[in-house]
Amino acid sequence: MKLMFASDIHGSAYYCEAVRALYEKEEAEKLILLGDLLYHGPRNDLPKDYAPKKCIEILNGLKKEILAVRGNCEAEVDQMVLEFPCLADYMIMYLEGRMAFITHGHNHNNQNPPMLKEGDLLIHGHTHIPAMEEVNGYFYINPGSISIPKNGSSHNYMIYEDGVFTIKDIEGREIMSHSLI
């Protein structure tokens, strides 16, 4: 199974289109969006080519490919225009026999983790900073932000395939990886 993860598009038509193109290039089976899809939020500068209506069009074109969780910038009005569910606070997947708790990161994160067993995965965005690290017996993974990276990081997305998570920049260069096997 090949999955693509992207987080924090924040209404950037430029980076939303990049996500679409990368998803097609990577030939993943599902696109998992980690929230903050349409709105830039009061703490962020406007991202490149801020155009939420264009993002709606791009994302709705991928509606059968997308699994999404709610970010801190999502609201019920976003669900009115998006043709796929985007208001779940989290989703659970099982990857290589491990539970993956997938969320945006504003509610559940390393400072306030969900109930995780040793070896489980916590996958979230929100910080705009990529990470792959063991924390208190679980593994924390964050692809960073596709549109508004922070702390000098690049515009990133993440691929999961054959038990390996790989964070890449939008040029396809590997930033970091971790194998579950």
C-alpha positions in Angstrom: 0.0 0.0 0.0 1.3 3.4 -0.9 -0.1 6.5 0.9 0.7 10.2 0.5 0.4 12.6 3.4 0.2 16.4 3.1 -0.5 19.0 5.7 -1.3 22.6 6.1 -2.2 23.7 2.5 -3.7 26.9 4.0 -5.6 27.9 0.9 -2.5 28.1 -1.4 -3.6 27.2 -4.9 0.0 26.9 -5.9 0.8 24.3 -3.3 -2.5 22.6 -3.6 -1.8 22.1 -7.3 1.6 20.8 -6.3 0.0 18.3 -4.0 -2.3 17.1 -6.8 0.7 16.8 -9.2 2.8 15.0 -6.6 0.0 12.6 -5.8 -0.3 11.6 -9.5 3.5 11.3 -9.9 3.9 9.2 -6.8 1.0 6.9 -7.9 -0.2 6.6 -4.3 -3.5 4.8 -3.5 -4.8 7.4 -1.1 -4.1 11.1 -0.2 -4.2 11.7 3.5 -4.7 15.4 4.3 -3.7 16.4 7.9 -5.9 19.5 8.1 -5.8 23.3 7.6 -6.9 23.0 4.0 -8.5 26.3 2.9 -7.8 29.0 5.5 -4.5 30.5 6.3 -5.3 31.3 10.0 -4.6 34.5 11.9 -1.1 33.5 12.9 0.2 32.8 9.4 1.1 35.2 6.5 -0.8 34.6 3.3 0.7 31.7 1.5 1.8 31.9 -2.2 -1.2 32.2 -4.5 -3.8 32.3 -1.7 -7.0 31.2 -3.5 -9.2 29.0 -1.3 -11.9 28.7 -4.1 -9.2 27.2 -6.4 -8.2 24.8 -3.7 -11.8 23.7 -3.3 -11.9 22.9 -7.1 -8.6 21.0 -7.0 -9.4 19.0 -3.8 -12.9 18.2 -5.0 -11.4 16.8 -8.2 -9.6 14.3 -5.9 -12.5 13.6 -3.6 -12.4 9.8 -4.1 -8.7 9.7 -3.3 -8.8 11.8 -0.1 -9.0 10.9 3.6 -8.8 14.0 5.7 -8.8 15.1 9.3 -9.9 18.5 10.7 -7.3 21.1 11.4 -7.7 24.1 13.7 -8.5 26.3 10.7 -11.4 24.1 9.5 -15.0 25.0 10.1 -18.4 23.7 9.2 -18.5 26.1 6.3 -15.5 24.2 4.8 -17.5 21.0 4.8 -20.3 22.8 2.9 -17.9 23.3 -0.1 -15.7 20.3 0.1 -17.1 17.1 -1.3 -15.3 14.7 1.0 -15.4 14.4 4.8 -13.0 16.9 6.5 -14.3 17.4 10.0 -13.1 14.2 11.8 -10.7 15.1 14.7 -8.6 11.9 14.0 -8.5 8.7 12.1 -6.9 5.3 13.0 -5.1 3.1 10.6 -3.1 0.0 11.2 0.3 -0.1 9.4 2.6 -3.1 9.7 0.7 -4.2 12.8 1.0 -0.8 14.5 -1.8 1.5 15.3 -1.4 4.9 13.6 -3.3 7.7 15.3 -3.6 10.4 12.6 -4.7 13.9 13.5 -3.9 17.5 12.8 -1.9 18.1 16.0 -3.7 21.0 17.7 -5.5 18.8 20.2 -3.4 15.6 20.3 0.4 16.0 20.0 3.6 15.2 22.0 2.5 17.5 24.8 -1.0 16.0 24.9 -0.8 12.5 23.3 -3.7 10.2 22.8 -3.7 6.8 24.5 -0.8 5.1 22.7 0.9 1.8 23.4 4.5 1.2 22.9 5.3 1.0 19.2 2.2 2.9 18.1 2.5 5.9 15.8 1.3 9.5 16.2 1.1 11.2 12.8 0.2 14.9 12.7 0.9 18.2 11.0 0.1 21.6 12.6 3.6 22.6 13.6 4.8 23.1 10.0 8.1 21.4 11.1 9.0 17.9 9.8 9.8 15.3 12.5 10.4 11.6 12.9 11.3 10.6 16.4 10.6 8.2 19.2 8.8 9.8 22.1 7.9 7.9 25.3 7.7 4.6 23.5 5.7 5.7 20.5 6.9 7.1 17.2 6.0 10.7 16.2 5.9 11.6 12.6 5.1 15.0 11.1 5.6 15.8 7.3 5.8 19.5 8.0 3.8 22.0 5.8 3.4 21.9 2.1 2.7 25.7 1.9 4.1 27.5 4.9 7.1 25.7 6.3 8.7 26.9 9.5 12.1 26.7 11.2 14.0 26.7 7.9 12.3 23.5 6.7 11.3 23.0 3.1 7.8 22.6 1.5 7.2 18.9 2.3 4.9 15.9 1.9 5.3 12.3 3.0 5.0 8.9 1.4 4.3 5.6 3.2 5.2 2.5 1.3 6.3 -1.0 2.2 6.6 -0.1 5.9 8.7 3.0 5.3 7.8 6.6 5.9 9.7 9.1 3.7 9.4 12.9 4.0 10.2 14.6 0.7 10.4 18.2 -0.5 8.3 19.2 -3.4 11.3 18.5 -5.8 11.1 14.8 -4.6 14.3 14.9 -2.6 14.3 12.8 0.5 14.4 14.8 3.7 14.2 11.9 6.2 12.8 8.4 6.5 11.9 5.8 9.0 11.2 2.1 8.5 8.6 0.2 10.7 10.1 -3.1 9.7 
